[in-house]
Amino acid sequence: MAKKKQKQMKVTLVRSPIGYQPRHRECARGLGLTR
């Protein structure tokens, strides 16, 4: 279930500019948000 939530968060990070917050930046980097 945690994986499902992580996937949803990934979509949120990609879709919304709010994901570029310093706090989410590390999370995005961990998820491989380089593409």
N, C-alpha and C positions, 0 to 999 in steps of 0.2 A: 504494500500500500504506500509505503514511503517513496518507492520508486515512481509510482504514478504521480504523486504530488510533486516530485522533483521535475518530472517531465512537464507538468503543467506550469511550474515556475519558469522552466526554460522558455516555454512559449510566451509567457508573460514578459520575460526579460527581452526576448527578441521583438515582441510586438510593441511594447510600450517604452517610451524614452525614460520612464521612471526607473527602468532596470539599470540605468547608467549611474545610479547613485553610488557613491564611494563604498557604501556598505554592500551593495549588490555586485560591485565590480569584481570582488574576489570570487563571489559565487559564480559569476558569469565566466570568469577565467577558468574556474574549476570544471565548469560544464563544457568548456571548449567553445566559447562564443567567438571564435576567431573568424568563422565564416560569416 
